[in-house]
Amino acid sequence: MTATPIIEAFFDESTNTISYLVIDPATRLAAVIDPVLDFDLPNGEVDTGSADRILAMAEEKGWRITMVLETHAHADHLSAAPYIKAKTGAQIGIGEHIRDVQKIFRPVFAFDDLKTDGSDFDRLFVDGERFALGTLEVEAMHTPGHTPADLTYRIGDVAFVGDTLFMPDYGSARADFPGGDARQLYRSIRKLLSLPDDTRLFLCHDYKAPDRDDYRWETTVGEQRRASVHVHDGVSEDEFVAMREARDATLAVPKLLLPSIQVNIRGGRFPAADANGVRFLRIPVKIKDGIEQGI
């Protein structure tokens, strides 16, 4: 049985994202899961304060970062994976189905230069694959539904589930992004909830449920099975799908959706700079039917 990792959580309130530093206590080798790149959308400015906090703790504690693990191509924050790789030499890993996500969004942004073979990442994990973080054994579990590429990283009695689940009082991830599927999401959740009840689940986001004053990002399989407002034991697949699709129809588009997707499907890298040295992101524009030409 694999040892229990040391886990340090870093909460970014501007995107409600939790990033994790996961350490093998025996070798002091570490992985960063879902690191955030600070992005000021109105000013188009990038900063690395959130990632620097992670790097500073690792340096202070003598932990050597060897991997950056993405649970999926996020639509609500930009990834700091390339920055951490540049600072540490870490490899960037994600699920193999990132290729599907790249194929979906390549025509959306007319990215003729975007490769759709996943080669922007160093490691592409398949469902059930096991790999080492020092003496720890990490299992990659394909948990699609939120996106086609969602992956859960399981280390013994600990699992990092990305956006698949939220705290029991908040529910589950949306499934209305291109390539998302509420039925797949239900089946992925049930796959996670088939793990032992005492399995600790670490989440990628928390938005605070209406009756809660604090942010939380750790729960268990047992708590989810008993108390999840969306998918506790007894909720059928059809019931979940009806709820999820109705709820998704009311949700706003994430503020950082367009920049996040463009960057994250490239492994966290921005498109190459133009001749003037400036990097640009694209905004696809849809003109509603019935509006006269001349706009």
SVG drawing of the C-alpha trace seen along z (x, -y; Angstrom):
<svg xmlns="http://www.w3.org/2000/svg" viewBox="-35 -49 51 51">
<polyline fill="none" stroke="black" stroke-width="0.4" points="0.0,0.0 1.4,-3.4 2.4,-5.9 0.3,-8.9 1.6,-12.0 2.1,-15.4 -0.5,-17.8 -0.4,-21.6 -3.3,-23.5 -3.2,-27.0 -6.4,-28.9 -6.8,-31.5 -9.9,-33.6 -10.0,-35.5 -10.7,-32.2 -11.9,-30.1 -9.3,-27.6 -7.3,-25.3 -3.8,-24.2 -2.0,-21.5 1.6,-20.7 1.9,-16.9 5.0,-15.5 6.5,-12.1 7.8,-12.2 10.4,-9.5 12.2,-11.2 10.9,-14.8 10.0,-14.7 6.8,-16.7 4.1,-17.4 2.0,-20.5 -1.6,-19.9 -3.6,-22.6 -1.3,-25.7 -2.8,-29.1 -1.3,-31.8 -2.5,-35.2 -4.2,-37.0 -5.7,-40.5 -8.2,-40.4 -9.1,-44.1 -5.4,-45.0 -4.2,-41.9 -1.5,-41.5 0.0,-38.2 1.7,-37.7 3.1,-34.7 2.3,-35.5 0.1,-32.4 2.7,-30.1 5.6,-31.8 3.9,-31.0 4.0,-27.3 7.6,-27.5 8.6,-29.4 7.2,-26.8 8.8,-24.0 12.2,-25.7 11.8,-26.5 10.9,-22.9 13.5,-21.3 10.9,-19.6 11.9,-19.1 9.1,-19.6 9.4,-17.0 5.8,-17.1 3.0,-19.4 -0.3,-17.5 -3.3,-19.1 -6.7,-17.5 -8.0,-19.0 -7.8,-22.0 -9.4,-24.6 -12.0,-27.1 -11.8,-29.4 -8.1,-30.1 -4.9,-30.0 -2.3,-27.4 1.1,-28.3 2.5,-24.9 5.1,-26.2 6.3,-28.7 6.8,-26.0 8.5,-23.8 10.9,-26.6 11.8,-27.1 12.1,-23.5 12.5,-21.3 9.2,-19.5 7.3,-17.5 3.8,-18.6 1.2,-15.8 -2.5,-15.6 -5.0,-12.9 -4.5,-11.6 -7.9,-12.9 -6.6,-16.4 -6.2,-15.5 -10.0,-15.5 -10.2,-18.9 -7.6,-20.3 -9.5,-19.0 -12.7,-20.6 -11.2,-24.1 -8.7,-24.3 -11.4,-25.4 -13.2,-27.6 -10.1,-29.9 -8.8,-29.2 -5.5,-28.0 -3.8,-26.6 -0.6,-26.2 -2.1,-24.2 -1.0,-20.6 -3.8,-18.2 -1.5,-15.3 -1.1,-16.4 2.6,-17.1 2.4,-20.4 2.5,-18.3 5.3,-16.0 3.1,-13.2 -0.3,-11.9 -1.8,-9.5 -4.2,-6.8 -7.0,-5.5 -5.6,-3.1 -2.0,-4.1 0.2,-4.1 3.3,-6.2 5.8,-7.0 6.2,-10.2 9.2,-9.2 8.0,-6.1 4.4,-7.1 2.3,-5.3 -0.1,-7.6 -3.1,-6.1 -4.6,-8.1 -8.4,-7.7 -10.2,-9.0 -13.3,-10.8 -14.9,-12.7 -18.1,-14.6 -17.1,-18.1 -14.7,-17.9 -13.6,-14.8 -10.1,-14.9 -10.8,-15.1 -8.5,-13.0 -8.4,-12.1 -5.1,-11.4 -5.3,-8.8 -2.6,-8.2 -3.6,-5.5 -6.5,-6.8 -6.3,-10.3 -7.8,-11.4 -7.5,-14.8 -10.7,-15.0 -10.4,-18.3 -13.8,-19.8 -15.8,-16.6 -17.1,-17.1 -17.6,-20.0 -18.2,-20.0 -21.3,-17.9 -23.3,-21.1 -22.5,-22.5 -22.8,-19.6 -21.1,-18.8 -19.4,-20.3 -21.2,-21.7 -21.2,-19.6 -22.2,-22.1 -18.8,-23.0 -18.0,-21.7 -17.3,-18.0 -19.0,-17.9 -21.7,-15.3 -23.9,-15.0 -24.3,-11.2 -20.6,-10.7 -20.2,-13.0 -22.7,-10.9 -20.8,-7.7 -17.5,-9.3 -18.8,-10.4 -20.2,-6.9 -16.7,-5.6 -15.2,-7.8 -17.9,-7.0 -17.1,-3.3 -13.8,-4.0 -13.6,-3.2 -15.8,-5.5 -12.7,-6.9 -11.0,-8.0 -10.2,-11.7 -11.3,-13.8 -9.5,-17.0 -11.4,-19.5 -10.2,-22.0 -12.8,-24.7 -15.0,-25.9 -17.6,-28.7 -19.1,-28.4 -22.6,-27.0 -25.3,-29.5 -25.3,-28.6 -21.6,-28.4 -19.2,-31.2 -15.8,-29.5 -14.1,-27.9 -13.6,-24.2 -11.9,-21.7 -11.6,-18.4 -14.3,-15.8 -14.6,-12.0 -16.3,-9.4 -18.6,-8.6 -19.6,-12.2 -20.4,-12.6 -22.5,-9.3 -24.5,-10.4 -24.9,-14.2 -24.1,-15.4 -27.0,-17.7 -26.6,-16.5 -25.5,-12.9 -25.9,-11.2 -26.7,-7.5 -30.2,-6.9 -30.0,-9.6 -30.5,-7.8 -28.6,-8.7 -31.7,-10.1 -32.5,-12.3 -28.9,-13.6 -28.9,-14.4 -32.2,-16.2 -31.0,-18.3 -27.5,-19.0 -28.8,-20.0 -31.5,-22.3 -28.9,-23.9 -26.3,-24.3 -28.8,-26.2 -28.9,-28.9 -25.1,-29.3 -23.1,-32.2 -20.0,-31.8 -16.8,-31.8 -15.1,-35.2 -11.8,-33.8 -13.2,-31.1 -11.8,-32.4 -8.3,-33.2 -8.1,-30.1 -9.0,-27.6 -6.6,-29.2 -3.7,-28.9 -4.5,-25.7 -4.9,-23.5 -1.4,-24.5 -0.1,-23.2 -0.3,-26.6 1.6,-28.4 0.5,-31.6 0.4,-31.8 3.7,-32.9 4.2,-36.7 3.5,-38.6 6.2,-40.5 5.8,-43.5 6.7,-41.3 3.1,-41.3 1.1,-38.1 -2.5,-38.1 -5.5,-36.0 -8.6,-35.7 -12.3,-36.5 -14.7,-34.7 -17.6,-37.1 -21.1,-35.8 -23.6,-38.2 -27.2,-37.4 -29.6,-36.6 -31.7,-39.6 -29.1,-42.2 -28.5,-44.2 -25.2,-44.1 -22.9,-47.0 -21.8,-46.2"/>
</svg>
